[in-house]
Amino acid sequence: MKLSVLQDNKHTDAEKENRLKEIDIEIHQTEEIMKHDLEYRGLLMP
């Protein structure tokens, strides 16, 4: 995802930077959801 944003020539550097920040937030949120799910299932110690 990040690579396609960096290679995109249709947007400004500022727009690319904002999108990269959004991707980082989405990745972090997904990691937290997956971690919570594993804890709930008893497969990961809190």
C-alpha positions as CSV (number, residue, x, y, z in Angstrom):
1,M,0.0,0.0,0.0
2,K,2.7,2.4,1.0
3,L,4.7,1.7,-2.2
4,S,1.8,2.5,-4.4
5,V,1.3,5.8,-2.6
6,L,4.9,6.7,-3.1
7,Q,4.9,5.8,-6.8
8,D,1.7,7.8,-7.4
9,N,2.5,10.9,-9.5
10,K,-1.0,12.2,-9.5
11,H,-0.9,13.7,-6.0
12,T,1.3,16.2,-4.2
13,D,3.9,15.3,-1.7
14,A,1.6,16.6,1.1
15,E,-1.3,14.4,-0.1
16,K,1.0,11.4,-0.2
17,E,2.3,12.2,3.3
18,N,-1.3,12.4,4.6
19,R,-2.2,9.1,3.0
20,L,0.9,7.4,4.5
21,K,-0.1,8.6,7.9
22,E,-3.6,7.2,7.4
23,I,-2.1,3.9,6.3
24,D,0.0,3.8,9.5
25,I,-3.0,4.5,11.6
26,E,-5.0,1.7,9.8
27,I,-2.2,-0.7,10.3
28,H,-1.9,0.1,14.0
29,Q,-5.7,-0.3,14.5
30,T,-5.7,-3.6,12.7
31,E,-2.8,-4.8,14.9
32,E,-4.7,-3.9,18.0
33,I,-7.9,-5.6,16.8
34,M,-5.9,-8.8,16.0
35,K,-4.1,-8.6,19.3
36,H,-7.4,-8.2,21.2
37,D,-8.9,-11.1,19.3
38,L,-6.0,-13.4,20.1
39,E,-6.2,-12.4,23.8
40,Y,-9.9,-13.1,23.8
41,R,-9.3,-16.6,22.3
42,G,-6.7,-17.3,24.9
43,L,-4.0,-17.6,22.3
44,L,-2.0,-14.6,23.5
45,M,-1.1,-13.7,27.0
46,P,-2.1,-10.1,27.9
